[in-house]
């Protein structure tokens, strides 16, 4: 299972006098504030990326939600992916950017648990949406004539809800009560790596390689048909 500790064990104070996250409690974490020019530049750069991530994904969400002509199965997947990326830019990136500057956590256990849940759900849902997009493109390329009947807005909405629900369930299985540093037992690292990364990425790579092969085959077929039509047209002109 997953457990949390109240501080980083490897945090080292760079000052001659030890500083603590909570000065009244000497058993709390050692405080490390990084204020060098390089850290300030990195902090500013990551903050700008976070703002851009939030703005651009919010623009995608508003555009697809507002215009009814954009309510297609593929665009619903893009909308779901934008929501997941919005959570990353809104929660994950700011929190981790702040912890790059200050090693302490001041928001309490509940906020820490909620932040961890949101972070893992958004990343899992993002990867799940990319798998769905690969499947959607595979169906569109392999069977374009029946794509509109096989893939509908209602079916895609159900799959999106299922993907987010599975991501939430998977995270809740791993989480347990604690504070703000996440540790996973070594016995579960391999399982989590296979389930949450290797398998989805393998599915995506396999599907896109098949799509690439099908697209090349279809392009050759179209090219041969155009050449045959052109040859017949030239033959008619000669006669």
N, C-alpha and C positions, 0 to 999 in steps of 0.2 A: 504494500500500500504506500501512499504518498504521505509524507509527514512534513511539517514546517518547523523551522527553528526561528527564534526571535532575533537572531543576528547572524552575520557572516562570521564564520570562525576564523577566516584567514584575513580579516580586515586588520590592517596595521596602521596605527596612528603615526603621522609623519612629524608631529610636533614633539618638542622636548617634554611637554606636559600632556598626559593623556586626557583626551576629551571624550565624553560619553554622550550618546544620543539623548539620554535623560540624565542631566547632571546630578539630580537628587538620588539616583540609583546607580551605584558603582558596578552592579551586576549586569547593567544594560550593555548594548553594543558599543564598541569603540567608534567614535565619530571620525569620519574622514571626509573633508571638504576639498575638492580638487578645483583650484582657482588659477592654475597656470594658463598662459596664453593659448597653448595647444588645446587645453580642455575647454576654454571659453569658445574658441573657434569651433570645436567639435559640437559643443552644446548648441551654439547658434545655428550651425549647419543642420543638425538633426531636428531642431525646432522648425526650421524652414521647410524641411521635408515633411514633417508632420502636418504643418498647415496646408501645404500643397496637396498632400494625400487626402485630407479632409475635404478641401474645397473641390477638387476634381471629382472625387467619388460622389460628393453631395450633388454636384452638377449632373452627373450621370443618373443618379436616383431621381432627381426632380424632372429631368427630361423624359425618361421612360415612363414615370408615373403620370406625368401631365398629358402627354400626347397619346391618344388612344390608338393611333395607327402604329405605334411602336410596341403595342402589347402583343408580341409574338412569343412563341416558346423560347427561341434563342435569346431574345431580349430579356425575358424573365430570368434566364440564367445569368445574364450580364448584370441585371438588377440585383440579384441575390449575391453575386460576387462583389459588386460595388458596396453592398451593405456590410459584408464581411470585412472588406478592405477599409471601409469607413470606421468600423470599430477598432481596427488595428491602428489607424491614424489618430483616432480620438482617445483611445485608452492605452493601448500597449506602448506606442512610441513615446507619448509624453511622460508616462510613468517611468519607463526605462531611461529616458533622457534625464529626468530629474535624479534618478539614482546613480547616474554616471557622475553627476556633480556632487551629490551628498549621499553617502552610503546608508544613512538612517531612514527608517520608515516611521512616519508620524501619524498615519491615518487609522491605525488600529487593526485588530484582527478581522473584523467584518469587511472593512474596505479592501484589505489585502486578499481575502478569500474571493470577494466579488471580482476584483481585478484579475486574479488568476483564472477564474472561470470564464470571464469575458475574453481574455487573451487566448485561451485554449480553444474555446468555441469558435472564435473568429478565424483562427488559423486552420482548424479542422474543417470548418464550413467552407473556407476559401478553397482548400484542396479538394473537397468533395464537389464543389461547383465546377472546378476545372475538369474533374472526371466526367461530370454530366455534360459539360460542353464538348468534350472529346467524343462521348457517345452520341450526342446530338449531331455533330458534324459527320460522324461515321454513317449514321442512318441517312442523312441528307445526301451524301455522296454515293453510298452503295445502293440506295433505293429512292431516287429523287421523285419518282412518279407517285409513290405511296407515302412520301414523307408527311404530307399534310394530314393524312388519316392516321398514321401511326403516332405522330407527335402532335398533340394538341395543347392548348393553353391549360386546360383543366388537368390533364395528365402531368404536364410539366410542373404545375403548381403543387400537385401532390408529391412529386419526387423532391421538389425543393424543401417542402415541409418535412418530409421524411429524412432528408439529408441533415437539416438543422437539428431535428430531434435526435438522430443517432449521434451527432456530435455532442449534444448536451448529455445524453445518456453515457457516452464513453467517458466524458470528463468527470461526471458525478461518480462513476465507478472507481476512478483513480483518486479522487479527492477525499480527504478527511480533515477533521478540525485541526487547526493549528495557527501559526503565525506566518510570517511573510517570506521565508526562503523555502523553495520547493526542492525536495529531495525524493528521488525515485530509487527504490531498491534495485540493485544490479540485476536481479533475476527478472525484473519487469522491463528493463531497458530494451533488451532485444525484441521482446514481444511488442512493445510500444513502437519501436522503430519500424518493424515489419508492417504492423497494422496501419499506422498513421502516416508512414512515409514511403516505404519501399513498394508496397502493393499498389497504392494509388498512382505513384509515379510510373510504375511498370505498366499499369493499364493505360495511362495517358500515352506513353511512348509507343506501346504496341498499336493502339488505335490510330495514332497519327502516322505511324509507318504504313499501316494498311491504307489509310486515306491517301497518303502520298502515292502509293503503288496504284490504287484505283484511279486517282486523278491522272497519272501518267498514261495509264491504259486508255482511259476515256479520251484524253487529248490526242493520242495516236489514232484512235478510231475516228474521231472528228476530222483529223488531218487527212486520213486516208479517204474519207468520204468527200472532203473538199477537193482532193486531188482527182478522184474519180469523176466528180461532177465537172471539174475544169477540163479534164481530158475529153469527156463527151461533148462539152460545149465547143472545144476546139475542133473536134472531128466533124461536128455539124457545120461549122464555119467553112471547113475545107471542102465539104461536099456541096 
